[in-house]
């Protein structure tokens, strides 16, 4: 008999969820207090990792633009001082 459950997040105790895929348990855990668990079921780990990469890329882009603005403001003040 095959008693393997479908892929998804399962409660494993101590306030933790663990992801099981077609091959068995994975190394992906999530706290039950994580805001992403409010919409059940949470997305699979691959989706979560993709979202993290997108968020990180957006932060890097935003911080680069902010750094460019600060640098421009510094040089602008320098030119006015002369």
C-alpha positions as CSV (number, residue, x, y, z in Angstrom):
1,X,0.0,0.0,0.0
2,X,1.1,3.5,-0.8
3,X,0.3,5.8,2.2
4,X,2.3,8.7,0.8
5,X,0.4,12.0,1.2
6,X,0.2,14.6,-1.6
7,X,2.9,17.3,-1.8
8,X,2.3,20.2,0.6
9,X,2.9,21.7,4.0
10,X,2.2,19.5,7.1
11,X,2.2,20.3,10.8
12,X,5.1,18.4,12.5
13,X,4.8,19.8,16.0
14,X,6.4,22.6,18.0
15,X,4.6,25.2,15.9
16,X,6.4,24.2,12.7
17,X,5.3,23.1,9.3
18,X,7.4,20.9,7.0
19,X,7.1,20.5,3.3
20,X,6.7,17.1,1.8
21,X,7.1,16.6,-2.0
22,X,6.6,13.6,-4.3
23,X,9.8,12.0,-2.9
24,X,9.2,12.5,0.8
25,X,10.1,15.1,3.5
26,X,12.2,18.0,2.4
27,X,14.5,20.4,4.5
28,X,12.0,23.2,4.2
29,X,10.3,24.3,7.5
30,X,8.0,27.2,8.2
31,X,6.8,28.6,11.5
32,X,3.0,28.5,12.0
33,X,3.2,32.1,13.0
34,X,4.7,33.1,9.7
35,X,2.3,35.6,7.9
36,X,2.5,33.5,4.7
37,X,0.5,30.7,6.5
38,X,-2.6,32.9,6.8
39,X,-3.6,32.0,3.3
40,X,-3.8,28.2,3.4
41,X,-2.1,26.4,2.0
42,X,1.1,28.4,1.8
43,X,2.9,28.4,-1.6
44,X,5.5,25.6,-2.2
45,X,9.1,26.4,-1.3
46,X,10.1,27.0,-4.9
47,X,7.6,29.8,-5.1
48,X,8.7,31.3,-1.8
49,X,12.3,31.2,-2.9
50,X,11.5,32.9,-6.2
51,X,9.6,35.6,-4.3
52,X,12.6,36.2,-2.0
53,X,14.9,36.5,-5.0
54,X,12.5,39.0,-6.6
55,X,12.2,41.0,-3.4
56,X,16.0,41.1,-2.9
57,X,16.5,42.2,-6.5
58,X,14.0,45.0,-6.0
59,X,15.8,46.1,-2.8
60,X,19.2,46.1,-4.6
61,X,17.7,48.2,-7.4
62,X,16.0,50.6,-5.0
63,X,19.2,51.0,-2.9
64,X,21.3,51.6,-6.0
65,X,18.9,54.4,-7.2
66,X,18.9,55.9,-3.7
67,X,22.7,55.8,-3.6
68,X,22.9,57.5,-7.0
69,X,20.6,60.3,-5.8
70,X,22.7,60.8,-2.7
71,X,25.9,60.9,-4.7
72,X,24.3,63.4,-7.1
73,X,23.2,65.6,-4.2
74,X,26.7,65.6,-2.7
75,X,28.3,66.6,-5.9
76,X,25.6,69.2,-6.6
77,X,26.3,70.8,-3.2
78,X,30.0,70.7,-3.9
79,X,29.6,72.6,-7.2
80,X,27.4,75.2,-5.5
81,X,30.0,75.8,-2.8
82,X,32.6,77.0,-5.4
